[in-house]
Amino acid sequence: MEKKAKKHKSVQYDKWGYFFIAPFFLIYLIFSFIPLVTTFTNSFAEDYMIGINEEGPHYRIPKYFSGEKRDYAKQMDNLKTKLDSLKGQYSKTDAVNQALKDSINEIFENTAYNLDKEKYSAALEKRLQKNINYNAVEYIETVEDVALAKEAAIKKNFRTLFDKKDNLGKYFVNTIIMWVMGFIPQILISLMLAVWFTNTELRLKCQQFFKTVIYMPNLIMAATFAMLFFNLFAPTGPINSLIRSFIDRSNIPDVAKEISATIAGLNEYSNAHSSDSSMVQSIAVVVSFLQEKIGSIATKYTLSEANEMLTTIKTTAVNLFNSNYKGIDSLNALYVITDGLAVQNLPMEPIRFFTSAGWSRTLVALMNFLMWYGNTTILLMAGVMGIDNSLFEAARIDGANPLQIFFKVTIPLLLPIFVYVLITSLIGGIQMFDVPQILTNGGGTPDRTVMTIIMKLNKHLQNKNYGPAGATSILIFAITAVLSGIVYKTTMQKYQNKR
């Protein structure tokens, strides 16, 4: 008998790959795809708060030429409420008002499946004129506004966004201004650092240390960074203390000059009253005392020390004058002493950075710059290192100086990476949220000049206005896509293949 061939069981490894990549797709589905779809669907819904009551979600997508009954059921409920509120103004009795509601319901039931607005309006007006004995134009307009609202929910949401009271345009301008203020110094300094660190001729020492240091701020959470700046630039914070100490010290009066000016004033006064020997002698005693003080004072004082010293000298000089002169006409001499030795420089008021639109925007831009210039430097360094070194050598042999090499060789070949940095920075700038949110406690103060588009979106979410929030998200996506496309098209034209 022939022996049956043994079947060898083999382990199949090719399917295990799906097991290992499954967590990624699961996390993406839960935390990215489902919120993305929900955001999109919310933009098609009337979903908002009226006081403490939630209205929606109502997905209303009307037909082009005809409507369905369920599309207008909610509107009819609103109409009944509106009629009740107008009852006292236009209806003489409850019976008349009820007859109006019944009539409108009847017309609605007959025309809901194939709604003709003109026919419906004519029927409404006829019925209302019959039940009301005077002009009911305003009443009819109110009824039509409610009952004939065929506007799609997404259109209504976008109309809410572009309402003048919503100030969405102002928030978009705020966002772009703060992004530009942070991006321009960021790209300039990052370009400079990238060229320095990749230049083999400079041979900079401790490059790894400096690369690590400039990248460190990117690892700090934005919330932590914002709280740090909030405390640094507070009215009683270290920055104000440093500025105050510098400005106050620069304004400290020179004690010797103050005393010399007082001596000169007393000598003039003494010459003017030379006939009064007692006064001249008394002034000479005070002048001698002041001259002695000039020889013993130090060169530098703090503001408080200068105030204290001059006050002491002034008191002693006045006492010397009074003790040596017993005449009546001493007021002018005393005035020369007290006025000459008076310190007029007072401590400066703290700078209130967060009450100024310019300072607040500058601080937001500064934080974004510090957080991201290290990351931008690393990306640009990778781009520069990808350029063939022989091109730089050939440029040097041809006699090009460093500036010519930078603008004629480095920048053109670095353009693809530069465009990538520009687009990603633009996307991050439009999505700016955490830094201004924490720095202004969510208010965008002062006068909402630091309020960004995402902060406004967050306001909608806090107020449970999910319909306008979804519409805002779609708008931000559209703006980002359009601006990114424009940047790419205008900057990468020369790199596109031309047939």
Backbone torsions as a table, in degrees:
resi	resn	phi	psi	omega
1	MET	NA	140.7	177.5
2	GLU	-79.4	135.0	178.4
3	LYS	-71.6	134.5	178.0
4	LYS	-68.9	135.5	179.5
5	ALA	-66.2	131.6	179.8
6	LYS	-73.4	134.2	177.9
7	LYS	-88.3	121.5	179.3
8	HIS	-93.0	122.5	177.2
9	LYS	-79.7	129.2	179.7
10	SER	-113.7	145.8	179.2
11	VAL	-87.0	124.3	178.8
12	GLN	-90.4	116.9	-177.9
13	TYR	-98.5	-14.3	-172.1
14	ASP	-66.2	-25.9	-178.1
15	LYS	-84.7	-13.9	-179.8
16	TRP	-67.9	-22.7	178.8
17	GLY	-59.9	-38.2	177.9
18	TYR	-63.1	-33.8	-179.9
19	PHE	-66.0	-39.8	-176.0
20	PHE	-76.2	-29.6	179.8
21	ILE	-90.9	-7.1	-179.1
22	ALA	-59.6	-40.9	179.9
23	PRO	-57.7	-35.9	179.5
24	PHE	-62.2	-48.9	-178.6
25	PHE	-66.2	-34.5	178.4
26	LEU	-66.1	-45.7	179.2
27	ILE	-65.2	-41.1	178.5
28	TYR	-62.3	-41.2	-179.3
29	LEU	-63.1	-43.7	-174.5
30	ILE	-77.0	-44.8	-170.2
31	PHE	-99.6	-10.4	-179.0
32	SER	-124.6	-55.3	-172.2
33	PHE	-69.2	-48.1	-179.1
34	ILE	-63.2	-46.9	175.1
35	PRO	-59.8	-35.0	179.7
36	LEU	-64.8	-46.1	179.2
37	VAL	-65.5	-40.7	179.4
38	THR	-62.4	-41.5	177.9
39	THR	-60.6	-43.5	-179.0
40	PHE	-65.3	-43.9	-178.7
41	THR	-69.7	-31.8	178.6
42	ASN	-63.1	-29.6	-179.9
43	SER	-68.4	-18.0	178.7
44	PHE	-97.1	13.0	-174.4
45	ALA	-124.6	146.1	166.5
46	GLU	-84.5	101.8	-175.2
47	ASP	-141.5	99.2	-175.5
48	TYR	-156.7	174.5	-179.1
49	MET	-103.8	136.4	170.2
50	ILE	-116.1	100.2	-173.2
51	GLY	68.0	-120.6	178.8
52	ILE	-102.3	2.2	-178.5
53	ASN	-101.7	140.0	179.4
54	GLU	-92.3	128.9	-180.0
55	GLU	-107.7	111.3	178.0
56	GLY	115.5	-172.7	2.2
57	PRO	-80.3	136.6	174.6
58	HIS	-118.1	114.5	179.6
59	TYR	-90.3	105.1	-176.2
60	ARG	-116.7	107.9	177.3
61	ILE	-123.6	89.3	-174.0
62	PRO	-68.8	157.4	175.8
63	LYS	-74.2	166.3	179.8
64	TYR	-72.5	-44.9	-174.0
65	PHE	-119.5	-10.4	179.6
66	SER	-145.6	156.9	-179.6
67	GLY	-120.8	160.1	176.6
68	GLU	-103.4	156.7	-173.4
69	LYS	-60.4	-40.4	-175.6
70	ARG	-68.6	-21.6	179.2
71	ASP	-67.6	-25.5	-173.1
72	TYR	-112.4	0.6	-179.1
73	ALA	-61.2	-43.1	179.2
74	LYS	-64.7	-37.7	179.3
75	GLN	-65.0	-35.5	178.6
76	MET	-66.4	-37.4	176.3
77	ASP	-62.0	-42.4	177.5
78	ASN	-64.6	-35.0	179.9
79	LEU	-64.2	-42.7	179.7
80	LYS	-61.6	-41.4	177.9
81	THR	-62.6	-42.2	-179.8
82	LYS	-64.7	-39.3	178.8
83	LEU	-64.6	-39.6	177.9
84	ASP	-61.9	-38.9	-179.1
85	SER	-70.2	-25.5	-179.6
86	LEU	-95.3	0.4	-174.5
87	LYS	-57.7	-47.9	-176.6
88	GLY	-67.0	-24.4	-176.5
89	GLN	-86.9	-36.0	-171.9
90	TYR	-117.3	-16.9	-176.8
91	SER	-110.8	136.0	-178.1
92	LYS	-80.3	-31.2	-178.6
93	THR	-138.4	162.2	175.9
94	ASP	-63.5	-32.9	-178.9
95	ALA	-63.7	-41.4	178.2
96	VAL	-62.9	-44.2	-179.8
97	ASN	-62.3	-42.2	179.0
98	GLN	-65.6	-37.1	178.0
99	ALA	-63.9	-37.5	177.3
100	LEU	-63.6	-45.0	-179.6
101	LYS	-64.0	-41.3	178.7
102	ASP	-63.6	-40.0	-179.4
103	SER	-64.5	-44.5	-179.6
104	ILE	-65.3	-40.4	176.4
105	ASN	-60.9	-40.8	-179.3
106	GLU	-63.9	-46.3	178.3
107	ILE	-61.8	-41.6	179.9
108	PHE	-61.0	-45.8	-179.1
109	GLU	-62.0	-33.7	-176.9
110	ASN	-79.9	-22.5	-173.2
111	THR	-120.3	1.8	-172.6
112	ALA	-65.2	-33.8	-175.7
113	TYR	-78.8	-22.5	177.6
114	ASN	-143.7	75.7	-168.8
115	LEU	-77.7	121.3	173.6
116	ASP	-108.5	110.8	-172.1
117	LYS	-61.3	-43.9	-178.9
118	GLU	-64.8	-43.5	179.1
119	LYS	-64.9	-40.7	-179.7
120	TYR	-65.5	-42.9	179.9
121	SER	-63.4	-41.9	179.6
122	ALA	-63.5	-41.5	179.1
123	ALA	-65.8	-40.1	178.5
124	LEU	-62.7	-47.7	-177.6
125	GLU	-61.7	-42.0	179.5
126	LYS	-62.1	-44.3	-178.6
127	ARG	-67.8	-39.7	-179.3
128	LEU	-69.5	-40.4	178.6
129	GLN	-63.8	-30.9	179.4
130	LYS	-71.2	-35.5	-176.6
131	ASN	-90.3	-20.1	179.7
132	ILE	-116.0	131.5	-171.4
133	ASN	-85.5	5.9	179.2
134	TYR	-139.3	-178.6	-174.4
135	ASN	-60.2	125.0	-176.6
136	ALA	-117.6	30.0	-176.3
137	VAL	-60.8	-48.5	-178.9
138	GLU	-62.8	-38.3	179.1
139	TYR	-63.6	-44.1	-178.7
140	ILE	-64.3	-42.5	178.9
141	GLU	-60.9	-40.2	178.3
142	THR	-63.3	-42.5	179.0
143	VAL	-63.8	-42.8	-178.8
144	GLU	-66.1	-38.7	179.2
145	ASP	-57.8	-36.4	-176.9
146	VAL	-87.8	-50.1	-172.0
147	ALA	-75.8	-27.4	-174.6
148	LEU	-105.8	19.8	179.8
149	ALA	-72.7	98.4	-179.2
150	LYS	-102.1	11.6	-176.8
151	GLU	-69.8	132.8	178.2
152	ALA	-66.3	150.6	-177.5
153	ALA	-60.7	-41.4	-178.3
154	ILE	-64.9	-35.7	177.7
155	LYS	-66.5	-40.3	178.8
156	LYS	-64.9	-40.2	179.2
157	ASN	-62.8	-43.1	179.6
158	PHE	-69.6	-34.3	176.6
159	ARG	-64.1	-35.2	176.1
160	THR	-64.5	-40.2	-178.8
161	LEU	-64.6	-40.2	-174.8
162	PHE	-91.9	11.6	173.7
163	ASP	-66.6	142.4	-177.2
164	LYS	-58.8	-32.3	-178.7
165	LYS	-71.1	-21.0	-177.2
166	ASP	-77.8	-24.8	175.9
167	ASN	58.8	32.7	-178.7
168	LEU	-63.6	-37.4	178.2
169	GLY	-61.4	-39.9	178.3
170	LYS	-63.2	-40.9	-178.9
171	TYR	-69.0	-34.6	176.8
172	PHE	-65.7	-43.8	177.8
173	VAL	-62.1	-42.4	176.7
174	ASN	-56.2	-46.0	-177.2
175	THR	-61.8	-47.5	-177.9
176	ILE	-65.0	-41.4	-179.5
177	ILE	-60.6	-48.3	-177.7
178	MET	-68.2	-34.0	177.2
179	TRP	-66.2	-45.8	-179.5
180	VAL	-62.8	-42.1	179.9
181	MET	-61.5	-31.8	179.1
182	GLY	-88.5	-32.2	-173.1
183	PHE	-76.7	-38.6	-176.0
184	ILE	-60.6	-53.0	176.4
185	PRO	-65.4	-30.5	179.6
186	GLN	-62.3	-48.3	-177.2
187	ILE	-71.6	-35.3	179.9
188	LEU	-66.6	-48.6	-179.1
189	ILE	-68.6	-37.6	179.2
190	SER	-65.3	-39.8	176.5
191	LEU	-61.9	-44.5	-179.6
192	MET	-62.1	-46.9	-179.7
193	LEU	-65.3	-39.5	-180.0
194	ALA	-62.4	-41.5	179.3
195	VAL	-68.5	-40.4	178.8
196	TRP	-62.6	-48.7	-175.1
197	PHE	-69.4	-23.1	-178.2
198	THR	-100.3	-1.8	-179.4
199	ASN	-80.6	115.7	-177.3
200	THR	-73.8	-20.3	-178.7
201	GLU	-77.4	-30.4	-178.2
202	LEU	-71.6	-36.0	179.5
203	ARG	53.7	53.5	179.6
204	LEU	-65.6	138.6	178.7
205	LYS	-88.4	156.8	177.0
206	CYS	57.5	38.2	-178.5
207	GLN	-62.4	-42.8	-178.3
208	GLN	-61.9	-38.1	178.7
209	PHE	-63.6	-47.4	-178.5
210	PHE	-66.6	-37.2	177.5
211	LYS	-62.6	-39.9	179.0
212	THR	-67.1	-42.4	-177.1
213	VAL	-64.3	-44.7	-177.5
214	ILE	-70.9	-21.2	179.2
215	TYR	-88.2	-17.1	-175.2
216	MET	-56.1	-44.3	-179.3
217	PRO	-58.2	-26.1	179.7
218	ASN	-68.5	-19.5	-179.4
219	LEU	-87.7	-13.0	-179.8
220	ILE	-82.0	137.0	178.4
221	MET	-62.7	141.9	-178.7
222	ALA	-60.2	-35.8	179.7
223	ALA	-63.2	-42.6	178.8
224	THR	-64.8	-41.9	179.5
225	PHE	-62.2	-43.5	-179.0
226	ALA	-65.5	-41.1	178.3
227	MET	-65.5	-36.2	177.1
228	LEU	-61.6	-47.5	179.9
229	PHE	-66.9	-35.9	179.4
230	PHE	-60.2	-41.6	179.3
231	ASN	-76.6	-34.9	-179.7
232	LEU	-64.9	-40.7	-173.3
233	PHE	-102.0	16.0	175.3
234	ALA	-67.8	158.8	-179.7
235	PRO	-55.5	-30.6	178.5
236	THR	-105.6	14.7	-175.9
237	GLY	-81.1	176.7	-176.9
238	PRO	-62.3	-36.6	-177.9
239	ILE	-64.3	-45.6	178.2
240	ASN	-63.6	-38.8	178.7
241	SER	-63.7	-40.8	179.8
242	LEU	-65.8	-45.3	179.6
243	ILE	-63.4	-42.7	-179.0
244	ARG	-63.2	-43.0	-178.8
245	SER	-65.8	-37.2	-179.3
246	PHE	-70.2	-48.6	-178.1
247	ILE	-67.7	-42.9	179.2
248	ASP	-62.3	-39.9	-178.8
249	ARG	-68.3	-36.2	179.5
250	SER	-71.2	-21.4	-180.0
251	ASN	-97.5	2.6	-179.0
252	ILE	-65.6	128.6	-179.1
253	PRO	-69.5	147.0	175.0
254	ASP	-75.2	113.6	-174.5
255	VAL	-60.2	-40.9	-179.0
256	ALA	-62.9	-39.7	-179.9
257	LYS	-67.9	-36.7	179.0
258	GLU	-62.7	-42.9	-179.0
259	ILE	-69.5	-39.9	179.1
260	SER	-62.6	-40.5	178.4
261	ALA	-63.9	-37.5	178.7
262	THR	-67.2	-40.2	177.9
263	ILE	-61.4	-45.0	179.9
264	ALA	-61.3	-41.3	179.3
265	GLY	-65.1	-40.1	179.5
266	LEU	-67.8	-37.8	178.6
267	ASN	-64.8	-41.1	177.3
268	GLU	-63.0	-42.1	179.6
269	TYR	-65.6	-36.6	179.0
270	SER	-65.6	-41.5	178.8
271	ASN	-64.7	-34.7	-178.9
272	ALA	-72.8	-21.8	-179.0
273	HIS	-121.5	43.8	-177.2
274	SER	-65.2	-20.8	-179.8
275	SER	-70.9	-22.9	-179.2
276	ASP	-95.2	90.6	-175.4
277	SER	-62.4	-32.9	-179.7
278	SER	-65.4	-41.8	179.6
279	MET	-68.3	-41.9	-179.7
280	VAL	-60.4	-41.9	180.0
281	GLN	-65.7	-40.6	-179.7
282	SER	-65.1	-42.4	179.0
283	ILE	-64.5	-37.7	179.0
284	ALA	-61.1	-38.2	178.0
285	VAL	-63.5	-44.6	-179.4
286	VAL	-65.4	-43.1	179.9
287	VAL	-61.4	-41.8	178.8
288	SER	-61.4	-41.1	177.4
289	PHE	-62.4	-44.2	-179.1
290	LEU	-67.5	-37.7	177.9
291	GLN	-64.7	-35.8	177.2
292	GLU	-64.8	-38.0	-179.6
293	LYS	-67.9	-37.5	180.0
294	ILE	-59.0	-38.4	-178.2
295	GLY	-71.7	-16.9	-175.1
296	SER	-110.1	-4.8	-176.8
297	ILE	-79.8	155.9	177.1
298	ALA	-81.0	175.0	-176.9
299	THR	-87.0	-29.8	-175.8
300	LYS	-130.1	139.2	175.5
301	TYR	-137.7	155.2	168.1
302	THR	-77.2	169.2	-178.2
303	LEU	-62.0	-42.7	-179.0
304	SER	-67.3	-37.6	178.8
305	GLU	-65.9	-41.8	178.5
306	ALA	-62.8	-43.2	178.2
307	ASN	-59.9	-46.2	-177.0
308	GLU	-65.0	-43.3	-178.1
309	MET	-65.4	-46.9	-178.1
310	LEU	-66.8	-33.9	176.9
311	THR	-64.5	-41.4	179.0
312	THR	-65.2	-45.0	179.4
313	ILE	-63.2	-41.8	-179.3
314	LYS	-61.9	-45.4	-178.8
315	THR	-61.8	-44.3	-179.5
316	THR	-64.8	-41.2	-179.1
317	ALA	-65.6	-40.8	179.0
318	VAL	-64.9	-42.4	178.9
319	ASN	-64.1	-40.1	177.9
320	LEU	-61.7	-43.5	-179.0
321	PHE	-64.0	-44.8	-178.4
322	ASN	-66.4	-35.4	-178.0
323	SER	-75.8	-24.3	-178.0
324	ASN	-99.4	-16.9	-178.2
325	TYR	-123.9	125.5	-176.5
326	LYS	-109.7	9.1	-177.4
327	GLY	-75.1	176.2	-177.4
328	ILE	-87.6	-42.0	-173.2
329	ASP	-84.0	69.9	-179.1
330	SER	-115.2	-1.2	-173.2
331	LEU	-65.4	-40.1	-178.5
332	ASN	-66.5	-39.9	178.4
333	ALA	-64.7	-42.2	177.6
334	LEU	-63.1	-36.6	179.3
335	TYR	-64.3	-40.3	178.4
336	VAL	-60.9	-40.6	-179.1
337	ILE	-68.3	-51.3	-173.9
338	THR	-69.7	-39.4	-178.6
339	ASP	-73.0	-37.7	-178.1
340	GLY	-67.5	-31.7	-176.5
341	LEU	-101.5	18.0	179.5
342	ALA	-90.6	129.9	178.4
343	VAL	-85.9	119.3	-177.6
344	GLN	-94.0	-15.3	-175.6
345	ASN	-79.6	119.9	178.7
346	LEU	-106.5	156.3	177.9
347	PRO	-60.0	142.3	-178.1
348	MET	-73.0	153.4	173.8
349	GLU	-74.8	144.9	179.4
350	PRO	-65.6	147.8	176.2
351	ILE	-79.2	123.7	179.4
352	ARG	-94.5	88.7	-173.4
353	PHE	-62.3	-36.2	-171.4
354	PHE	-86.2	3.7	173.5
355	THR	-105.7	4.4	179.7
356	SER	-114.3	129.4	179.8
357	ALA	-62.5	-42.8	-179.5
358	GLY	-63.5	-47.2	179.8
359	TRP	-66.1	-41.1	-178.9
360	SER	-62.5	-45.6	178.1
361	ARG	-65.1	-38.0	179.7
362	THR	-64.1	-40.3	179.8
363	LEU	-66.9	-40.1	177.1
364	VAL	-62.5	-45.6	178.9
365	ALA	-62.9	-40.5	179.6
366	LEU	-63.2	-42.1	179.1
367	MET	-64.8	-43.6	178.3
368	ASN	-63.1	-37.9	177.6
369	PHE	-62.9	-49.6	-177.5
370	LEU	-64.7	-33.3	-177.7
371	MET	-75.0	-28.8	-169.0
372	TRP	-118.1	-8.1	-177.5
373	TYR	-68.5	-28.9	177.1
374	GLY	-65.9	-44.3	177.8
375	ASN	-63.1	-41.8	178.7
376	THR	-64.7	-38.2	178.1
377	THR	-61.2	-44.4	-180.0
378	ILE	-61.6	-43.3	179.4
379	LEU	-63.4	-44.4	-179.9
380	LEU	-68.6	-33.5	175.7
381	MET	-63.0	-41.7	177.4
382	ALA	-61.0	-38.6	178.5
383	GLY	-66.6	-42.9	-179.8
384	VAL	-66.1	-40.1	-179.8
385	MET	-68.2	-20.4	177.6
386	GLY	-80.3	-8.0	177.8
387	ILE	-82.7	133.6	-179.2
388	ASP	-60.3	125.7	-177.2
389	ASN	-64.4	-22.3	-179.7
390	SER	-66.7	-25.9	177.6
391	LEU	-66.5	-39.7	177.6
392	PHE	-67.0	-41.2	179.9
393	GLU	-64.3	-40.4	179.4
394	ALA	-64.3	-38.2	178.7
395	ALA	-65.3	-39.6	178.8
396	ARG	-65.8	-41.4	179.7
397	ILE	-62.7	-36.1	179.3
398	ASP	-75.2	-2.7	174.6
399	GLY	95.1	13.4	-179.9
400	ALA	-74.0	138.2	176.1
401	ASN	-84.8	171.0	-176.3
402	PRO	-56.4	-38.7	179.9
403	LEU	-65.8	-41.7	178.6
404	GLN	-65.2	-39.2	177.4
405	ILE	-62.9	-40.9	-178.1
406	PHE	-64.7	-47.2	-174.8
407	PHE	-83.8	-26.7	-176.3
408	LYS	-97.9	-21.8	-177.4
409	VAL	-116.8	-55.5	-173.0
410	THR	-66.1	-53.9	-175.2
411	ILE	-60.5	-49.5	179.9
412	PRO	-59.5	-41.5	-178.6
413	LEU	-76.9	-18.4	179.7
414	LEU	-90.7	-3.7	-173.0
415	LEU	-57.5	-43.1	178.7
416	PRO	-57.6	-43.2	178.2
417	ILE	-68.5	-38.4	179.0
418	PHE	-61.2	-42.2	178.7
419	VAL	-64.7	-40.1	176.9
420	TYR	-60.5	-44.9	178.9
421	VAL	-63.1	-41.9	-179.1
422	LEU	-63.2	-45.4	-177.8
423	ILE	-68.2	-44.8	179.3
424	THR	-65.3	-36.2	177.2
425	SER	-68.2	-37.9	177.6
426	LEU	-62.6	-44.1	178.7
427	ILE	-62.3	-44.4	177.5
428	GLY	-64.7	-35.9	179.4
429	GLY	-66.7	-42.2	178.6
430	ILE	-65.5	-31.1	179.3
431	GLN	-90.5	16.0	-179.4
432	MET	-58.5	125.6	-176.6
433	PHE	-146.4	-59.0	-166.4
434	ASP	-62.6	-42.6	-177.1
435	VAL	-65.2	-55.8	179.0
436	PRO	-66.7	-28.6	179.6
437	GLN	-62.9	-46.2	-177.3
438	ILE	-78.2	-38.4	-176.4
439	LEU	-65.0	-32.7	-178.4
440	THR	-110.8	12.3	179.2
441	ASN	56.9	35.6	175.2
442	GLY	80.1	-0.9	-175.9
443	GLY	-95.5	-13.7	-177.8
444	GLY	64.7	25.0	-176.4
445	THR	-70.0	155.5	1.0
446	PRO	-86.3	141.7	176.3
447	ASP	54.8	34.8	176.8
448	ARG	57.5	30.3	177.6
449	THR	-80.8	-9.3	177.8
450	VAL	-112.6	4.4	178.7
451	MET	-71.9	129.0	179.1
452	THR	-105.8	173.4	-178.6
453	ILE	-63.8	-42.4	-178.4
454	ILE	-67.9	-32.2	175.1
455	MET	-64.4	-38.2	176.0
456	LYS	-66.3	-40.0	175.3
457	LEU	-59.8	-41.1	178.2
458	ASN	-63.7	-35.1	176.5
459	LYS	-62.3	-42.8	177.7
460	HIS	-60.8	-41.6	-179.5
461	LEU	-67.8	-39.9	177.9
462	GLN	-62.4	-37.0	-179.8
463	ASN	-86.5	4.5	179.8
464	LYS	60.4	32.8	172.5
465	ASN	-93.1	74.7	-171.1
466	TYR	-71.3	-29.0	177.3
467	GLY	-62.9	-58.3	175.7
468	PRO	-60.2	-31.5	178.4
469	ALA	-65.0	-43.2	177.5
470	GLY	-63.4	-40.7	178.1
471	ALA	-64.7	-38.1	177.5
472	THR	-63.0	-40.9	179.0
473	SER	-62.3	-43.7	178.2
474	ILE	-63.5	-40.0	178.9
475	LEU	-63.0	-43.4	179.2
476	ILE	-63.0	-41.4	177.9
477	PHE	-60.7	-44.8	-178.7
478	ALA	-64.6	-44.2	179.4
479	ILE	-61.4	-44.9	-179.9
480	THR	-61.9	-44.3	-179.0
481	ALA	-64.1	-43.2	-178.7
482	VAL	-65.7	-48.7	-179.0
483	LEU	-63.7	-41.2	178.6
484	SER	-63.8	-41.0	177.9
485	GLY	-63.5	-40.9	178.6
486	ILE	-63.7	-45.2	179.8
487	VAL	-61.0	-46.0	-178.0
488	TYR	-65.2	-43.4	-176.4
489	LYS	-66.1	-41.5	-175.5
490	THR	-76.6	-30.4	-175.4
491	THR	-94.0	-25.2	-174.7
492	MET	-106.0	18.4	-177.7
493	GLN	-59.2	-43.8	-175.5
494	LYS	-70.8	-17.3	-178.6
495	TYR	-94.1	-6.2	-180.0
496	GLN	-79.9	140.5	-179.3
497	ASN	-68.5	127.1	179.4
498	LYS	-110.8	126.6	179.3
499	ARG	-89.4	NA	NA
